[in-house]
Amino acid sequence: MSFWDARFLWGEPMAASVLAAALLGYLGFFVVLRRMAFMSASLSQVSGLGVAVAFWVGSLMNVEPHAPTPWLLSPGTFAFAFAGLGAMAMAVTPRSRRVSPESLVALLYLGASAGVMVVLASPRIAQEAHEVGDLLFGNAVVVRREDLVELAIAAAVTLGLHALFFKEFLFASFDADTANVFGVPVKRMELLLYFSLALCIAVATRAIGALPVFAFLVLPAGAALLFSERLHVVLTLSVAIAVVCAALGYYLSWTLSLPTGPVMVSLTVVTWAFAALKRFFDKRK
C-alpha cells in the first residue's frame, strides 16, 4: 500500500501534527523573542508529567486506558492543569533574592522529569508505560479524533486571544519597561501569554509528545531569526518551517518506518543548522 493509498490511516494524525506545529511555531516567536526557551522545555515536561499522572490516577479509579475517559480524569485535563500551574509559578516573580527565576525553571524541569520516571516505574500503569513513553518522545502515528478536536479548540482560543492583544504581547515581549511607561499592563499580558502557552503545550503534548512540542516552540523561530531580522518575516517563517518539518517528518517516518517525533525534531535541527551556516557565510561576504 502506497503512502497516498493509506491516507485514511494517516489523515487525522498528519492534520494534528501540522496544526500543532503551526500553533507552536507561532507561539515560538514569542518564546524566542522573550528568551524563555528553557521555560517552554519545563512546561513541556510538566505537561508530560500531568499525562503520566492521569494514567496513574485512572488506574486507581479502574479506568480502562483505551476506553472513553471522563473529562476530569482525561490526560488532556491533567496536562493543562499541570502546565497551567507551572506557568503561574514561573510568571510570579520570587520575593526572595535568593530564589532566581532560572532556579524555578530548573526546579520544575527536574522535578517533572523525575516525577515521570517515578510514575512510569509504578506497576499500576505497566500497560500504559509505552503510551506515556510515546507522549514524552513523540509518536504521532496514531492520533485520536478527540485530540485533533482539542487541538482545533486550543488553536481557536489562542488565535482569538492573540488577535485581540497581539500588539500588547509584542510590545511587552520586545521591551517590557517601555511598554509599562506607555500604559501596557505587562504583568497581565504575561499571564495571558503564559496561559496560551500552557493551553497549547498541554494539548499538543497529548497529541504529538513533549519532545516535538519543545522543538517546535524553539527551533523554527530560532532558525527564522537567523534568516531575517524583520519581525513579520520571522513570524511567517517560524510557522512555515514548523509546518514543513511536521509534514515532511511524518511522511519520512511513515515511509522509512522511523519514530515520528524524533524525525520531526531532527528536521528542525537540520533547518536551524542550515540557517546558522547561511548566517555565518553571509557575514563573511
N, C-alpha and C positions, 0 to 999 in steps of 0.2 A: 504493500500500500504506500503510495507516494505521500509526501507531506500535505499537498493540497487535498488529496482524497480523504485524508484523516482530519479535515478541518472541523468536523463535528465533535472531535475529541479535544482539539486544542483551541477552538474558537474562544470560549469563555476564559480559559487561563491566559491566552495571549492578550485578550482585551483587558483583563485585570492587571497584567504586568505592564502594559503600555500606559494604562490610566494611572497606576501607582507611580510609574516612572515620571510621567508628565507632571503630576502633582508634586512629587518630591523634588523634581528638577526646578520647579517654580519656587518652592519654599527654600531650596538650597541656595538660591540667590540671596536671600536674607541671612541664611546661616553663615555663608562665606563673608558677606558684607559686614556682619556683626562679629566675625571671628569667633564663632561658637561651635566649631566642628566637633569638639570633644563633648559638648553638651548634647549634640544630636546623637553621638555614639552612646552616651549614657542613657538617653531616653529610649533608644532602640533596644538596649539591653534590659532596661527596666520594663519595657513593654513585653519583651520576651519572657521575663520573669512572671509577669501577670498572666500570660498564656499558660505557662507551666503550672502556676498555682491554680488556675482554673481547672485544669485536668485533674490535679490532685484533690481539689475540693469536690469535683464531680465524682471522683472515685469514692470519696467518703459518703456522698449522697446517693451512691449506687446509680449514677447516670451513665448510660452506655456511651462510650466515646464517639461512636458514629451515628447515634440516634439524635433526633431533634432535641436541642438543649434549651431549657428555659433561659430567657434573655439575661436574668440575674446571674446565672451560672455560666454564661457563654464566655469563651476565651476572649472575644472582642470586647465585652463589657469589662472584664478584668484587665485587659491590656490598656484600655482607655483610662480606667481608674488609676492604675499604677503609673501610667505615663503622665496623667494629669497631676497626680500628687508629686511626682518627680519634677515636673515643670514648675509647679508652685514653689517647691523647695529651692530650686535654682534661681527663681525670679526674685525671691526675697533676699535683700542684702543682709548678710550676717551683722549683728550688732557688735560682736566682739572682733577686734582687730586681729586676734589670734586665729580666727577662722576665715580663710580666704575663699572666694567663690570657686577657685580651682580645686581646693581641697574637698568642697562639697560635691563637685562634679566627679572627682576621683572616688569619693566615698560611695556615691550612688552606682557608679560603673562597677567597682569592685564588689560591692555588696550584692548587686543584681547578678553578676557573673557567678559569684559563689553560691547565691541562692538557687540559681538554675541548676547548678551541679548537684546541690543537696536534694532538690526536688526530683531530679532525674534518677538519683540513686535510690529513691523510695520504691519498695517492691509493689506499692499500691498502683503505680502507673507504669508497670512494666510493658503493658500493651500499647501505651501511648508514647513511650520513650522515643520511638522512631519518628513519630509525627512532631514531637517537640523539637527533636534534632533538626528536622526539616525547617521548622519555624525559625531556628537560630541561624542556620547557614543558608537557607533559601532553597525552596523546591516548589516552583510554580507549575509543575507538570499537571497537577490536578487542583483546580480551584473551584470551590462550591459557588453556586449561583448566589447564595446569600452573601458571600464575601464580595462578589462583584457589585451587588446592590449596595452593600455598606460602603464600598469604595466610592460609588457614584454619589451617595448621600454626603459623605465626608467631603468630596470634591465640590459639591454644590454649596455646602455650608462655608467651606474655606474660601472659595472664589467669591461668594456673595460678601463675606466679611472683608476680604481684601479689595473688592470693588468699592466698598464704602470708605475704607481707610487706607488705601494704597499710598497716597501722598504722605499721610501721617506715619505709616510704617517705614516708608523710605527715608523720610526726614529724621525720624528718631533713630534709625539704624545707621544713617550716614554721619550724623553729628547730633548726639543727644543733648549736649549743652546748649547749642544754638537753638535746637528745637524747643527746649524749655523756655528760653528767652522769648521766643515767638508764641508762646502760649500753648504749645502742643503738650497734651498730658502724656509724657513719655512713659511713666510707670504703667498707666492704663493701656497704652499701646503695646508695651512689652508683654503685659499679661495676656492681651488678646492674641498677640503673635505666638506666644508660648502655648496658648490654648489650641490654636490652629495646628501648631506643630505636634502637640500631644495627640490630637484627634487623628491626624493623618498618619503619624507614625504607628499608632495603635492599630488602625485598620489595615494599613499596608503591611505591617509585620505579620498579621494574621494571614494575609493573602500570599505574600512572596518571601517572607523571612526577614530576620533582623539584619543579617549581613548585607543583602542588597539594599535594604532601606537606608542604612548608613552610607553605603557607596553612592546611591543616587542623591542623597542630601548634600554630599560634599564634592565629589569628583567632577560631575558635569559643570557645576557652577565654577569650580576652580579652573577647569580647562577653558571655559568660556572667558574668564578673566584674563587668561594668557593669550587668547586670540584677539581680544578687543578691550578697550577701556571705556567705551560708551555704554552706559547702563542699560539702555533699552536693547542694544545688541547683545550684551551679556545675558540679559534675562531670556531673550529669544533663543540664543544658542544653548543656554543651560537646559531649557525644556527640550529642544531638538536633540541634543546629544543624549539625554536620558532616554528619550523615546526610541531613538535608533539603537542604542545599546540594549534596551529591553527587548525590542522586537527581533533584532539580529541574534541576540543571546539566546532567546527562546528557540529560534529556528535552528541555530547551531547545536544547541543542547539536544533538540529532538532528533535531528538527522545524524548526529555523531554519538548519540547515547551518552551524553555527559550531564553532570548535575547542573540544573538550570541556574541557581543562584550564583555559584562561583563563575560560571561562564559569563553572565551579565556583569559581574564585578570585574572580571578580567578585561572585558571590553572597555569599561570606564577607565580602568588603569592605563590601558594602551592609549586611549584617547587623550588622557591627561599627559602622558609621557610625550606623545606626538606634539601636543600644544606647547609643552615646555621646550622641546627641541626647536620648534619653529620660532618661538620667542627668543631663544638663545642665538640662533643663526641670524635672525632679523636684527638683533642688537649689534652683531659683529659686522654688519654691512656698513 
